[in-house]
Amino acid sequence: MDKSLGKVLGVIGGLIPIVWIGWLLYHFVGVGGGTAEGVAGIGLGPTVIGLSIIGLLFALPLIIKLLRATTGVNRVPGASFEAKLKPGEVVVEPEFDADAAFASYMRKREAGVVGDVSVDPVDDAPAPFSPRPASFGRKTV
């Protein structure tokens, strides 16, 4: 588990509103006699229910942070410290020539290929429909 200062401060910062709301709930239930009937009897029922909902909403990010910190769900596969390069190793990148891709694109564009230029068109295949004329504004019927 990675225990960085930012993560620890994030968890502590997430605990502050939960502790405050929990103390308010404890106080209001104590004022109401320690029972749900007592709280409803003095008119604090909606307040306690609202505080409970808000407390749950504040608790969700903290629960998610704790789950991510303990289970490692937020880590990218293969990005662990074992997968780092050792001194002297070279990263092998896939073979992609941007200049060749651009030249192929320009060659197809100059040849008049319309649409997806990544696929070579078949010359003897008829078009399934005639192209619609380009227009701007309302369609004419």
C-alpha positions in Angstrom: 0.0 0.0 0.0 1.4 3.4 -1.1 1.4 5.7 2.0 2.1 9.1 0.5 1.4 12.3 2.5 -1.2 13.4 0.0 -3.2 10.2 0.4 -3.0 10.4 4.2 -4.1 14.1 4.2 -6.9 13.2 1.8 -8.2 10.5 4.2 -7.9 12.9 7.2 -9.7 15.7 5.2 -12.5 13.2 4.3 -12.9 12.3 8.0 -13.4 15.9 9.2 -17.0 16.4 7.8 -18.0 12.9 8.8 -16.9 13.4 12.4 -18.7 16.8 12.5 -21.9 15.3 11.1 -21.6 12.3 13.4 -21.2 14.6 16.4 -24.3 16.6 15.4 -26.3 13.4 15.0 -25.1 12.2 18.4 -26.1 15.5 20.0 -29.6 15.7 18.4 -30.3 12.1 19.3 -29.2 12.9 22.9 -31.4 15.9 23.0 -34.3 13.7 21.9 -33.8 11.3 24.8 -31.7 8.8 22.9 -34.7 7.3 21.0 -36.1 7.8 17.5 -39.5 8.5 19.1 -38.0 11.2 21.3 -36.2 12.8 18.3 -39.5 12.8 16.3 -41.4 14.1 19.3 -39.4 17.3 19.6 -39.4 17.9 15.8 -35.8 17.0 15.0 -36.8 14.0 12.8 -36.3 15.7 9.4 -33.0 17.2 10.7 -31.6 13.9 11.8 -32.7 12.2 8.5 -31.1 15.0 6.4 -27.9 14.9 8.4 -27.8 11.1 8.0 -28.2 11.4 4.2 -25.5 14.2 4.0 -23.2 12.1 6.2 -23.6 9.2 3.8 -22.8 11.4 0.8 -19.7 12.7 2.6 -18.7 9.1 3.5 -18.8 7.8 -0.1 -15.6 9.5 -1.4 -13.8 8.4 1.8 -14.9 4.8 1.4 -13.8 4.8 -2.3 -10.4 6.3 -1.3 -9.9 3.6 1.4 -11.0 0.8 -1.0 -8.6 2.0 -3.7 -5.7 2.4 -1.2 -6.2 -1.0 0.3 -7.1 -3.1 -2.8 -4.9 -1.3 -5.4 -7.8 -1.0 -7.8 -6.6 2.4 -9.1 -3.2 1.0 -10.2 -2.6 0.5 -13.9 -1.8 -3.1 -14.8 1.9 -3.5 -15.6 2.8 -0.1 -14.0 4.0 -1.6 -10.8 7.5 -1.0 -9.6 8.5 -4.5 -11.0 7.7 -3.4 -14.5 10.0 -0.3 -14.5 13.0 -0.2 -16.8 16.3 -1.1 -15.5 19.3 1.1 -16.2 20.6 0.6 -19.8 17.3 -0.9 -21.1 15.7 0.6 -24.1 11.9 1.0 -24.7 10.8 -0.9 -27.7 8.1 1.1 -29.4 5.8 -0.2 -32.2 6.9 0.5 -35.7 4.9 3.5 -37.0 6.1 5.9 -39.6 4.2 9.1 -39.4 5.7 10.4 -42.6 4.6 7.3 -44.6 1.1 7.5 -43.1 0.8 11.2 -44.1 2.2 10.4 -47.6 -0.4 7.6 -48.0 -3.2 9.9 -46.9 -2.1 12.7 -49.3 -1.8 10.2 -52.2 -5.3 8.9 -51.6 -6.7 12.4 -51.2 -5.2 13.5 -54.5 -6.6 10.4 -56.2 -10.1 11.6 -55.2 -11.0 9.0 -52.7 -14.0 10.2 -50.7 -14.9 9.0 -47.2 -12.7 6.8 -45.1 -9.3 6.9 -46.7 -7.9 4.2 -44.5 -9.5 1.5 -46.7 -8.6 1.1 -50.3 -11.7 1.3 -52.5 -12.5 -1.5 -55.0 -12.5 0.1 -58.5 -15.0 -2.2 -60.2 -17.6 -2.2 -57.3 -20.7 0.0 -58.1 -21.8 2.6 -55.6 -24.8 1.4 -53.6 -26.5 4.8 -53.9 -25.8 8.1 -55.5 -24.2 10.7 -53.3 -26.5 13.4 -52.0 -25.6 17.0 -52.9 -24.2 19.0 -50.1 -26.5 21.7 -48.9 -26.7 24.2 -46.1 -29.8 25.2 -44.3 -33.3 23.8 -44.8 -33.8 20.6 -46.9 -35.7 21.0 -50.1 -38.4 18.4 -50.8 
